Amino acid sequence: MATAPLLKRIKIATITVPDLDEATSQYKKWLGYSVIESGKVSAAHATLWGTPAMIGRRVAVMRPASKADVYIRAVEIDRVGNYRPMTTWGWSAVEIIVDNPEKLHLKISPSPFHIIGKPRRLNGYPTICAFQVTGPGKEVLYLTSDMGNPGTGLLPKPGANVGRPFIMVLASGSAERVRNWYSDTFKMKRNKISGNPVDIIQHAQALPPEHPFPITVAALADHGNLIEMDGYPTNTGPRPRNHGQLPPGVAMTSFGVKNLDQLKLKWLSAPAAIKGAGYEGRRAACTIGPAGEIIELIEE
């Protein structure tokens, strides 16, 4: 019998923004996400994340209209002037399940969200339709639906016009190295790596339209939760960031796990019980993954 992956599900996708009020307003108006908790980053959180300069920064936790307990957390940081989405390593995008990408595309076309990819069907998956935008913190969102048989395949049901995050996209200099690390560390299936052109990444990196990117996915234990792993060219590297702050764009992914003591990882600080949405007083700890990404693990 196969062993279930140690990562159970996605719990929080953390984005960083220059203006928290602007970000939460845009997510509310255009995506239907509502703030369920707001305040300032505590010393406990800053220690957990290994980001001492985040203490006292404004933060808000947002929930989709579906009421799913999977959140997008927006945290204020200082602008990083030389940051460009999809050109550096780390968490590169949040993929969100939606009811109808074509209708949503029409709705948010006049919004401040910048559309970088129009709705299209995926090669090899004719019922899956997606489009892509950048948000107020230059975070990239993939907005995706199964237009044929929602909820019966890899994709979960949205439960609203815009549902929860269900895939976190990770960029690195080697898809193979990242796949092997997640497989070895969290007992995830080692899936095949395929070479695929991705026009929005090609455009971001000024590459020719036929340039292939090594890509694979790894499923978490709970249905409809995955990590996509993208391999970037050799001229890419770590993400620029302000000293002691979270990185720009998609800054961190929080996953549910059964028991932190099962994991042989180097923590940024000792596991600690944390209050607030997504934690509910349970223990959490952070580590750094092979692409420099911040991984937060919360006991469930």
C-alpha positions in Angstrom: 0.0 0.0 0.0 1.4 3.4 -1.0 2.3 5.8 1.8 0.2 9.1 1.8 2.3 12.3 1.3 3.2 14.0 4.5 1.9 17.3 3.2 -1.9 17.1 3.6 -3.2 20.2 2.0 -2.6 23.9 1.2 -3.7 26.1 4.1 -2.4 29.6 3.3 -1.0 31.3 0.3 0.9 34.4 1.5 1.4 37.4 -0.8 3.2 40.6 -0.1 1.9 44.0 -1.1 3.0 47.6 -0.8 -0.5 48.8 0.2 -2.7 46.4 2.3 -5.9 48.5 2.0 -5.6 48.6 -1.8 -4.9 44.8 -2.0 -7.8 43.7 0.2 -10.2 46.1 -1.6 -9.2 44.6 -5.0 -9.5 41.0 -3.8 -13.0 41.8 -2.3 -14.4 43.7 -5.3 -13.1 41.6 -8.1 -12.5 38.1 -6.6 -15.1 38.0 -3.8 -12.4 37.4 -1.0 -13.3 38.9 2.4 -11.0 39.8 5.3 -11.6 37.6 8.3 -8.7 38.7 10.3 -6.4 41.8 10.3 -3.8 43.3 12.4 0.0 43.5 12.6 2.7 40.8 12.3 3.5 39.6 15.8 7.0 38.8 17.1 6.0 35.2 17.1 5.1 35.2 13.4 8.2 37.2 12.4 10.4 34.7 14.4 8.6 31.7 12.8 9.2 33.1 9.3 12.8 34.1 10.0 11.9 37.7 9.0 12.7 40.0 12.0 11.9 43.2 10.0 8.3 42.1 9.6 7.4 42.8 13.2 4.6 45.4 13.3 3.8 45.2 9.5 0.2 45.2 8.6 -1.4 41.9 7.6 -4.8 40.6 6.6 -6.2 37.1 6.1 -8.8 36.7 3.3 -11.2 33.9 2.7 -13.0 33.0 -0.5 -16.8 33.4 -0.9 -17.0 29.6 -0.8 -16.0 29.8 3.0 -13.3 27.2 2.4 -10.7 27.3 5.2 -7.9 27.9 2.7 -6.7 31.5 2.9 -4.8 34.2 1.0 -2.8 36.2 3.5 -1.6 39.7 2.4 1.3 41.3 4.2 2.7 44.8 3.7 6.4 45.0 2.7 8.6 47.8 1.2 8.7 47.8 -2.5 11.4 45.8 -4.2 12.1 47.9 -7.3 13.9 45.3 -9.4 11.4 42.4 -8.8 9.7 41.1 -11.9 7.2 38.2 -11.7 8.2 34.8 -13.2 11.9 35.6 -13.6 13.2 34.4 -10.2 13.1 31.3 -8.1 10.6 30.6 -5.3 6.8 30.5 -5.1 5.9 32.0 -8.5 2.0 31.8 -8.6 -1.1 30.8 -6.8 -3.6 28.8 -8.8 -7.2 29.3 -7.8 -10.2 27.2 -8.7 -13.0 29.3 -10.3 -16.4 28.5 -11.7 -16.0 30.0 -15.2 -12.8 31.6 -16.4 -14.3 33.2 -19.5 -17.0 35.0 -17.5 -14.5 36.0 -14.8 -12.1 37.3 -17.4 -14.8 39.6 -18.7 -15.6 40.8 -15.2 -12.1 41.7 -14.2 -10.9 43.1 -17.5 -11.5 46.7 -16.3 -10.0 46.0 -12.9 -6.5 46.9 -11.6 -5.6 43.2 -11.9 -3.3 43.0 -15.0 -4.3 40.2 -17.4 -1.1 38.4 -18.7 -2.8 35.4 -20.3 -6.3 35.2 -21.8 -8.6 32.2 -21.2 -7.6 29.1 -23.1 -8.0 25.4 -22.9 -5.0 23.4 -21.8 -3.2 21.2 -24.3 -4.2 17.6 -23.6 -6.9 18.7 -21.1 -9.7 20.1 -23.4 -12.2 20.7 -20.5 -9.7 22.7 -18.4 -9.7 26.4 -19.0 -7.5 29.0 -17.4 -6.2 32.6 -17.6 -3.6 34.5 -15.6 -3.3 37.9 -13.9 -0.9 39.8 -11.7 -2.2 41.5 -8.6 -1.4 44.5 -6.5 1.8 43.0 -5.1 2.9 41.7 -8.5 1.7 38.3 -7.4 0.7 36.0 -10.2 -2.7 34.2 -10.1 -3.8 31.4 -12.3 -7.6 31.3 -12.5 -8.7 27.8 -13.5 -11.7 25.6 -14.0 -12.7 22.2 -15.3 -15.5 23.2 -17.6 -16.5 19.6 -18.3 -16.7 17.5 -15.1 -16.0 19.8 -12.2 -14.8 18.1 -9.0 -14.4 14.7 -10.6 -10.7 14.9 -11.7 -7.7 16.6 -10.2 -9.5 19.9 -9.8 -11.7 20.5 -6.8 -15.1 22.1 -6.9 -15.0 25.9 -6.6 -18.0 26.4 -4.4 -18.3 30.0 -5.6 -17.4 32.2 -8.6 -13.9 32.3 -7.2 -12.9 29.5 -4.9 -9.7 28.5 -3.0 -6.1 28.1 -4.0 -5.5 24.5 -5.1 -2.1 24.6 -6.7 1.0 26.4 -5.6 3.5 27.0 -8.5 7.2 26.8 -7.6 10.0 28.0 -9.9 13.6 26.9 -9.6 16.8 26.3 -11.6 16.1 22.6 -11.7 12.7 20.9 -11.7 14.3 17.6 -11.2 16.2 18.7 -8.0 13.0 20.2 -6.6 10.9 17.2 -7.4 13.4 14.8 -5.8 13.6 17.0 -2.7 9.8 17.1 -2.2 9.6 13.4 -2.9 12.3 12.4 -0.5 11.2 14.9 2.3 7.5 14.5 2.2 7.0 11.1 0.5 5.4 12.6 -2.6 5.1 10.6 -5.8 8.0 11.3 -8.2 6.1 12.1 -11.4 7.6 12.5 -14.9 9.0 15.8 -15.9 7.8 17.1 -19.3 9.1 20.0 -21.4 6.3 22.5 -22.2 6.2 26.0 -23.6 4.5 28.5 -21.3 3.8 31.7 -23.0 3.5 33.9 -20.0 6.8 32.8 -18.6 8.4 33.1 -22.1 7.2 36.6 -22.3 8.4 37.5 -18.8 11.8 36.2 -19.6 12.0 37.4 -23.2 12.4 33.9 -24.5 11.3 32.5 -27.9 7.8 31.1 -28.1 9.1 27.5 -28.7 11.3 27.5 -25.5 10.3 24.5 -23.4 10.2 24.6 -19.6 10.7 21.4 -17.6 7.5 21.0 -15.6 6.0 18.4 -13.2 3.4 18.3 -10.5 3.2 16.5 -7.1 -0.1 15.8 -5.4 -0.6 16.3 -1.7 -2.6 13.9 0.5 -5.9 15.6 0.2 -7.7 15.7 -3.2 -7.4 18.9 -5.2 -4.1 20.0 -3.6 -0.9 20.0 -5.7 2.5 21.7 -6.2 3.6 22.5 -9.8 7.3 22.6 -10.2 8.7 24.7 -13.1 12.3 24.6 -14.2 13.8 28.0 -15.2 16.8 28.7 -17.5 20.4 29.0 -16.1 20.4 32.8 -16.3 17.7 33.0 -13.5 18.4 33.0 -9.8 17.1 33.7 -6.3 14.5 36.4 -5.8 15.6 39.9 -4.6 14.1 40.9 -1.3 14.5 43.5 1.4 16.7 42.6 4.3 14.7 40.9 7.1 11.4 41.0 5.1 9.3 38.5 3.3 10.1 38.2 -0.5 7.9 40.1 -3.0 5.1 38.5 -5.0 4.0 35.0 -3.7 6.1 34.9 -0.5 5.3 31.7 1.2 3.1 28.6 1.2 1.6 27.1 4.4 0.7 23.4 4.3 -1.1 21.2 6.8 0.8 18.3 8.3 0.0 15.7 10.8 3.0 16.0 13.1 6.0 18.3 12.8 8.1 15.8 14.8 7.8 13.3 11.9 9.8 15.7 9.7 13.6 15.8 9.5 14.0 19.5 8.6 16.1 22.4 9.6 13.6 24.9 11.1 14.1 28.7 11.0 13.0 28.7 14.6 11.7 26.1 17.0 8.1 24.9 16.4 5.7 27.0 18.3 1.9 27.2 19.0 0.6 30.2 16.9 -2.7 32.0 17.3 -4.9 33.2 14.4 -6.7 32.1 11.3 -5.1 29.0 9.8 -3.3 28.1 13.0 -6.0 28.0 15.7 -3.3 27.6 18.4 -1.6 24.6 16.8 2.1 24.3 16.4 3.8 25.6 13.3 7.4 25.8 11.9 9.1 27.1 8.8 11.9 25.8 6.6 13.6 26.8 3.4 13.1 24.6 0.3 15.6 23.9 -2.5 14.6 26.9 -4.5 14.9 29.3 -1.6 11.1 29.1 -1.0 9.7 29.6 2.5 7.6 26.6 3.5 5.4 26.9 6.5 4.0 23.7 8.1 1.1 23.8 10.4 -0.1 20.8 12.4 -3.7 19.6 11.9 
